[in-house]
Amino acid sequence: MSSAIRRVTRALLFVAGVTALLAVAAPASAHGILSVVYADLSSGGPGVVHTQLQVEYDLFVVSAADAAKDDPLYRAGMDAFDAGDAEQQVAVLQAHRPAVSSYVTERFRIDAAGQECAPTLADDITMTQQDGVPYAVLGLDYACPPSENGHEVFSSLFPDAEGYVTDTKTILTYSLDLHEGSTVLDAEHPSFTTAQTPLERFWEFFRLGAEHLLTGIDHILFLLALIVGSRRLREVVIAATTFTLAHSVTFILAATGVVAAPPELVEPTIALSIAVVGAWYLWRLWRGGKVDQDLSHAHGFLRLDRAGWLRVGVVFLFGLVHGLGFASALGIDEPWSWTLLWSLLVFNVGIEAVQIGLIVVAFPLLVLLRRHYPRIGMWASGLLAVVVTVAGLVWFVQRVLGIE
């Protein structure tokens, strides 16, 4: 091994150590801790909007009791949660109906014709599960004045002062005012009107997909690992296309309930995929030392060597897992419909738009460095690969151990 390669190796090892220390101090989950609320709206008769809400039981009990441990609702609710007894959990909510109703109706509101609809909590409260987590199912009827402009829905359910979650996504489905569809409400976009045009609904899910990739640092690091490990434009295009096809398949299948995988398996595997793809490049650099200077243009766009096709296969397998992660983050758990499929496809288009933008910006810069400043290009590529690899390994360990 030449002295230049040895110097680069020492530098990379130093950066790896620093990065590991920084990554340990970072959250285990790149998405943060969030809660998902499910809301289904339909017509309950003239002037009535029937709403079914599904909320995480333990978080709901803590929040409705205002995180006061001496509150009877808090004590009884957590005892029922620890016991895992659905009947006991329902009994606790029924015994504290005023607190339950007050918390929900103050944070989930429906307006019509500029006036607030009057909510009534239904007598029946049941329990269900989402991804193995107990959820309380609440029915509410909102009496609304006549309106020609649809209904406007507001949700500010969680997070509250107790600070257990960083954000809440309310998955809203509706069949109301001659419209049907779905959307997602969160802290930045807490309201929605059923009078939305198809173009507005398109933009809503496109924005959600784009924001998810932009804020999902683990997915961005995976893409950067693909970029830094690609010597030619066709390599990054083939790798990115493979990743897109793979995650699109599992994203659609998981979001429509055809396939399912526990987050305890999906999230660590996503982290491991980041480390593997980053380490792949470091291994090639260690073995050859000249991979960054090899920018020749072979004939045939799909012409790759055996190692190149093996890399494509690995990317495809990990792409399938990333698709499950995308679906889990969106949190839709609704029956199949063409409206749902359309929303999911638009969400995926938003993801792809950001992915293409990242490739268009990052890969040409890396090529320019490698061609005109080969030493700087090698350093930049190696440092980026080290950061990606170490971050992936740290996240993998944290997610396996359940460290937040």
VODOZA-565627 format. One record per residue: x, y, z of N, C-alpha, C, O in turn. Coordinates in steps of 0.1 Angstrom, whole numbers, plus 5000, padded with zeros to 4 digits. Example, Ala and Ser with C-alpha at 12.3 -4.5 7.8 and 13.67 -1.06 7.14 Angstrom:
513249435078512349555078513249675078514249675085 512849785071513749895071512950005079513450115080 
end
This chain:
500949885000500050005000500950125000501850135008 500650224991501550344990501350435003500450425011 502350525004502350615016501150705015500550745026 500650745003499550835002498250765007497450825014 498150635003496950565008496950545023495950555030 498150525029498250505043497850635050497250625061 498350745045497950875051496450895051495850945060 495850865039494450875038493750785048492750825054 494250665049493650565058493650625073492650615080 494750675077494850725091493850845093493150845103 493750925083492851035084491350985085490551045093 491050885077489750835077489350775090488250785095 490350695096490150635109489950745120489050725129 490650855119490450965129489051025128488351045138 488651045115487351105113486251005118485251045123 486450875116485550775120485350785135484250775140 486450795142486350805157485550925161484650915170 485851035155485051165159483651145155482751185163 483351095143481951075139481150985148480051005151 481850875153481250785162480750845175479650825180 481650935180481351005192480151095190479251105199 480151165179478951255176477751175174476651215178 477851065167476650985164476050925176474750915177 476850885186476350825198475450925206474450885212 475851055205475051155212473851195204472951265210 473651145192472451175184471351075187471650975192 470151115183468951025186469150895177469750895167 468650785183468750655176467850655163468250595153 466750725164465850725153465950855145465950965151 466150855132466350975124465051045123465051165119 463950985125462651055124462151115137461151185136 462851085148462351135161461151055166460750955159 460651085178459551005184458251075180458151195183 457451005173456151075169455050975172455250855173 453851025173452650945175451750965162451751065155 450950865159450050865148448650845153448350755160 447850945149446350945152445650905139445950955128 444650825140443850785128442450845130441750825140 441950925120440650985120439950955108440450975096 438750905109437850875098436550955099435850945108 436251035088435151125088434151075078434451045067 432851075082431751045072430551115076430451175087 429551115067428251175070427451095080427350975078 426951155091426151085101424751125100423951105109 424351185088422951235087423051385084424051445084 421851445081421851585078422451675090422051665101 423551745086424151835096425051765106425451825116 425351635104426151565114427351505107427251435096 428551525113429751455108430151355118430451385130 430151225114430551125123432051105122432551095111 432651095133434151085134434550965142434050955154 435450885137436050785145437550815147438250825137 437950825160439350855163440050735169439450665177 441250715165442050605171443350675176444050735169 443550665190444650735196445450635205444850545210 446750655206447550565214447050575229446950685234 446750455234446150455247446950515258446450605265 448250475260449050525271449350675270449250745280 449650715258449850855256448650945258448651055264 447450885254446250955256445850965271445451075275 446050865278445850865293446650965300446251045308 447950965296448951055303448551205299448551295308 448251225287447951365282446551415288446451525293 445551325288444251365293444351395308443551475314 445251325315445451355329446451465332446851495343 446951525321447851635322449151595329449851675336 449551465326450851415331450951415347452051405352 449751435353449851435368449751295374448651235373 450751245380450851105384449851075396449550965398 449451185402448451165413447051165408446151155416 446851195395445551195389444951055389445650965384 443751035393443150895392443150835378443350715377 442950915368442950875354444350825351444450715344 445350895355446750855352447050715359447550625352 446750705372447050585379446350465373446950365371 445050475372444250365367444550335353444650215349 444750435345445050415331446350345328446450255320 447450385336448750315334448750175340449350085335 447950155351447850015356447149925346447649815344 446149975339445449895328446349875317446349765310 447149975313448149965302449249855305449549765297 449749865318450749765322450149625322450849525319 448949615326448249475326447949425313447849305311 447849515303447549465289446149415288445849335279 445249465296443849415296442949515289442749625294 442449485277441649575269440349615276439949725276 439749515283438449545290438749645301437949735303 439849625308440149725319440449855314440149955320 441149865302441449995296440250065292440050195294 439249995286437950055282437250105295436750215295 437250025306436550065318437150195324436450275329 438450215323439150335328438650455320438250555326 438650445307438150555298436750585301436350705301 435850485303434450515305434250575319433350665320 435050535329434950595342435450745343435150815352 436150785332436650925332436250995319437051065313 434950975315434451025303434651175302434951225291 434351255313434451405311435951445307436051525298 436951385313438351415310438651375296439351445288 438151255292438351205279437751295268438351325258 436451325270435751415261436351545260436551605249 436751605271437351745271438651745264438851835256 439451645266440851645259440651635244441251715237 439751545240439651525225438951645218439451695208 437851685224437051795217437851925217437552015209 438751955227439452075226440552075216441052175211 440951955211442151945202441751885188442551885179 440551835187440051795174438751865171437751835177 438751955162437652045159437252045145438052025136 435952055143435352065129434552195128433752225137 434852275118434052395115433252385102433652315093 432152455102431352465090430752605089430252655099 430752665078430152795076430752895086430052985090 432052875089432652975098432352955113432753035121 431552845116431152825130431652685135431852595126 431952675148432452545153431252445155430252485161 431452325150430452225152430452175166431552175173 429352135171429152085185429451935186428651855180 430451895193430851755194430151675206429851735216 429851555203429251465214430051335213430151265203 430551295225431251165226430251055226429351055235 430450955217429550835217429650755230430750755236 428650675233428650595245429750485243430350445253 429850425232430750315230432150355228432550435220 433050295236434550315235435150175234434750085242 435950155225436550015223438050035222438650145222 438749915221440249915219440549835207439849745203 441649875201442249805189443749815191444249865201 444449765181445949775181446449825167445849785157 447449905167448149945155449649905157450249965166 450149815149451549775150451849725164452949755169 450949655170451149595183451049695195451249655206 450549815192450449915202448949935205448149945196 448549935218447049955221446550095217447250195220 445450095210444850225206443350225211442650125211 442950345217441550365220440850415208441250495201 439650355206438750395195437550475201436750425208 437550605197436450695202435550735190436050775179 434250735192433350785183432750925187432450935199 432751015178432251145181431251195170431551165158 430151255173429251315163429351465165429151515176 429651535154429751675153428451735147428251705135 427651815154426451875148426952005142427452095149 426752025129427252135122426152215115425152165111 426352345114425352435106425552405091426552355087 424452435083424552405069425752485063426052595067 426452425053427552485047427652445032427452335029 427952545024428152515010429652505006429952474995 430552525016431952525013432652415021433852425024 431952305023432552185030432752215045432252305051 433652125050433952135064435452145066436252095058 435852225076437252245079437652165092436952185102 438652085091439052005102440352055108441352085101 440452065121441652105129442051995139441151945146 443351965139443851865149445051915155446051955148 445051915168446251945176446551845187447051865197 446051715184446251605194447751575195448351535185 448251585206449651555209450651635199450151655188 451851665203452351655216451851765225451451875221 451851735238451451835248452651865257453851835254 452351925269453351975278454251855283455351885288 453751735283454551625289455751595280456651535285 455751635268456951625259457351485256458551465253 456451385255456751255252456951235237457751135233 456451315229456551295215456951435209456651535214 457651425197458151545191457051605181456951725178 456151515176455151555167454151445166454351325170 452951485160451951385158451451395143451151515139 451251285136450651295123449251235125449051125129 448251315121446851265121446551215107446451305098 446351085105446051035092444451045090443750975097 444051145082442651175080442151115068442651145057 441051035069440350985057438951035058438351055069 438351065047436951135047436151085035436651065024 434851085037433851065027432751155030431851125037 432851285025432051395030431951495020432851525012 430751565019430551685010430851644996431451724989 430451524992430651474978432051464975432451454963 432951454985434351434982434851314991434251295002 435851244986436451144995437951144992438351174981 438751105002440151105000440851095014440251045024 442051125014442851115026443951225026444351275016 444351265038445451365040446151335053445751245061 447151415056447851405068447951545075448351635068 447651555087447751675095448851665105449151555111 449651775107450651775117450851915123449951995120 451851935130451952065137452152185127451652295130 452752155116452952265106451752285097451552395092 450952175096449752185087448652125095448252005092 448052195105447052135114445652135109444752085116 445352195097443952195093443852145078444852135071 442652115075442252065062440852095059439952085068 440552125046439152145042438752045032439452015023 437551995034437051895024436651955011436351885001 436752085010436552154997437752154988437752224978 438852084992440052084985439852034971439051944968 440552094961440552054947441551934946442351914954 441351864935442351754932443751794932444651724937 444051924926445351974926445852004940447051974942 445052054948445452074962445751944969446751944977 444951844967445251714973446551654968447351594975 446851674955448051624949449251694956450251624959 449151824957450251904963450451854978451651854983 449451824985449451784999450351665001451251665009 450051564993450851434994452251444988453151384992 452351524977453651554971454551614982455751574983 454051714988454851784999455251695010456351695015 454251605014454551515025455751415021456651385029 455751365008456751275004458151355003459151295008 458151474998459351544997459951575011461051565013 459051625020459451655034460051535041460951545049 459351415038459851295045461251265041462051225050 461651265029462951235025463951345029465051315034 463551475029464451585033464751575048465851605052 463751535056463951525070464351385075464751375087 464451285066464851155070466351135067466751095056 467151175077468651175074469151035071470151025064 468550935076469050795073468850765058469750715052 467650805052467450785038468450865029468950825019 468650995034469551075026471051025026471751025016 471450975038472750915039472850795030473950765024 471850715029471850595020472050645005472850584998 471350745001471550804988472950854986473550834975 473450924996474850974995475850864993476850874986 475550755000476450634999476450584985477450534979 475250574979475150534965475850624956476550584946 475750754958476450854949477950844950478650834940 478450834963479850834965480450704959481650704956 479750604960480250474955480050454940480450344935 479550554933479350544918480450614911480650734913 481150544902482250614894481750684882482350774877 480650634876480150694864478650724865478050674874 478250814856476850854857475850734856474850724863 476150644847475250524846475150444858474150384861 476250434866476250364878475350424889474550344895 475350554890474450614900473050614895472050594903 472850624882471450614876470850474878469750464882 471650374875471250234877470950204892469950144895 471850244901471650224915470450294920469650244928 470250424916469150504921467850454915466750444923 467850404903466650354897466250224904465050194906 467250134906466950014914466350034927465449974931 466950134934466450174948465050224947464150184955 464750304937463350354935462350244932461250244938 462650154923461750044919461549954932460349914934 462549924939462449844951461549904962460649844967 461950024965461150084976459750124972458850124981 459450144959458150174955457250054956456050064960 457749934953456949814954456549794969455349774971 457549784978457149754992456349874998455549845007 456649994994455950105000454450094997453550105006 454050064984452650054980452049934987450949944992 452749814987452249694993452049715008450949665014 452949775015452849795030451749895033451049875043 451750005026450750105029449350065026448350115032 449149965017447749915014447449785022446449725020 448449745031448149635040448349505034448049405040 449049495022449249365016450349285023450349165026 451449365027452549305034452749385047452349505048 453449325057453749395069455049345075455349225073 455749435082456949395089457049475102456749595101 457549425113457649495125458649605124459749585118 458449725130459449835130460749785136461849835133 460649695146461849655153462849585144464049565147 462349535132463149465122463549565111464649575107 462549645107462749745096463749845099464749865091 463649915110464450035113465949995115466750065110 466249885123467649845123468249805110469449835107 467449745101467949705088468249825079469149825072 467349925080467650045073468950105077469750145069 469250115090470450165095471650075090472650135086 471449945090472549855086472849875071473949865066 471749905063471949925049472850045046473650045037 472650145054473550265053474950235055475850275047 475250155065476650115069477250025058478350045054 476449935053476949835043477249915030478349885024 476449995025476650065012477850165013478650175004 477950225025479150315027480450235028481450275022 480350125036481550045037481949975024483149955022 481049955015481349895002482349974995483349924989 482150104995483050194988484350204995485450194988 484450205008485650205015486450075012487750085011 485749965011486449845008487049844994488249804992 486349894985486849914971488050004971489049984964 488050114979489150204979490350144985491450164981 490150064996491249995002491849894993493049874993 491049814985491549714977492249764964493249714960 491649874958492249924946492950054946494050064940 492450144954493150274955492950364944493250484945 492350314932492250404921490750414916490550454904 489850374924488450374920487950504916487050524908 488450614923487950744921488450804907487850894902 489650754902490150804890489550734878489750784866 488850624880488350544869487050594864485950554869 487050694855485850754850485650734835484950814828 486250634830486150604815484750564812483950514820 484350574799483050554795483050424787483450424775 482550314793482450184786481250184777480350264779 481250104767480150094757478950024764479149924771 477750074761476550014767476250064780476950054790 475050124781474650194794474550104805474950134817 474149974803473949884814475149794816475049694823 476249824810477449744811478149764825478649874827 478049664834478649674847479449544849479149444843 480549554857481249434860480549354871479449394875 481049234875480349154884480149224897479049214903 481149294902480949374915479849474913479149504923 479749534902478749634900477349584900476449644907 477149464894475849404895475549344909474349344913 476549304916476349254930475849374938475049364947 476449494936476049614943474649644940473849684949 474249634927472849664923471849564931470849614935 472249444932471449344939471249384954470149374959 472349424960472349464974471449584976470649594985 471549684967470749804967469249774966468449824972 468949674957467549634955466949574968465849614972 467749484974467249424987467049534998466049525005 467949624999467849725009466749825005466049885014 466549844992465449934988464149884992463249954996 463949744992462649684996462449725011461249745015 463449725019463349755033463049895035462149935044 463649985028463450125029461950165025461350255031 461350085016459950105013459050085024458050155026 459349975032458649955044458750065054457750095061 459950125055460150235064459350355059458750435068 459250385046458450495041456950475045456350575049 456450355043455050325046454850345061453750395065 455750295069455550315084455550455088454750495097 456350535082456350685085455150755081454650845088 454550715070453250775065452150735074451250815077 452150605079451250565089449850535084448950525092 449550525071448250495066447950345068448750255065 446750315074446350185076444850175072443950155081 444550195059443250205054442950095044443850045038 441650055042441349955031441750015018441850135015 441949915009442249954995441250034989440050014990 441650144981440850224973441650294962442850304964 441050334951441850404941442250534946443350584942 441450604955441950724961443150714969444050794968 443150604977444350574985445550544976446650604979 445450464966446550434957447050564950448250584949 446150654946446550784940447350864950448450914947 446950874963447650944973449050884975450050964977 449150754976450450694978451350714967452550744969 450850704954451750734943452250874943453450904940 451450974946451851114947452851134958453851204956 452651064969453651074980454951014975456051074978 454950914968456150854962456850944952458050954952 456051014944456651114935457351224942458451264938 456851264954457551364962458851314967459851394966 458951184971460151124975461151124963462351164965 460651084951461551074940462051214935463251224931 461251314936461651454932462851494941463851554935 462851474954463951514962465151424959466351474959 464951294957466051204954466751244941467951254941 466051274931466651324918467351454920468451474915 466751544928467451674930468751654938469751724934 468751564947470051534954471151484945472251524946 470751384936471651334927472151434917473351444914 471251514912471651624902472651724908473551774901 472551754921473451844927474751784931475751834929 474651664938475851604945476751534935477951554936 476151454926477051374917477951464908479151434907 477451564901478351644892479451714900480551724896 479151754913480151814921481251714924482451754924 480851594927481851494930482651454918483851434919 482051444906482751414894483851524891484951494887 483451654893484351764890485551754899486651774895 485251724912486451714921487351594917488551604918 486751484914487551364910488351384897489451334896 487851464888488551484875489551594876490751574871 489251704882490151824882491051834895492051894895 490551774906491251774918491251634924490551614934 491951534918491751394922492051374937491351294943 493051444942493351414956492251464966491851394975 491751584963490651644971489451554969488651524978 489251514956488051424954488151294962487051244967 489351234962489451114970489251134985488551054991 489751244990489551275004488051295007487451245016 487451384998485951415001485151285000484251265008 485451194990484651074989484850985001483950925006 486150975005486450885016485850935029485350855037 485951065032485351115044483851105045483351065055 483251125033481751105033481450965035480450935042 482150875029481850725031482050685046481350605051 483050745052483350715066482150765075481650685084 481750885073480650945080479350855079478750825088 479050825066477950735064478050605071477050555077 479150535069479350405075479150405090478450325096 479850505097479850505111478450545116477950485126 477850635110476450675114475550555113474750535122 475650485102474750365100474950265111474050205116 476250235114476550135125476050175138475450095146 476250305142475750355155474250345156473750305166 473550395145472150385145471650235146470650205153 472350145139471950005140472049955154471149895159 473149985161473249935175472149995183471549935192 471950135182470950195190469550145188468850125197 469250115175467850065172467749925177466649885181 468749845176468649705181468449705196467649625201 469249795203469149795217467949885222467649885234 467249945213466050035217466450155224465750215232 467650205221468150335227467650455219467750455207 467050545226466450665219467250785221466950895217 
end
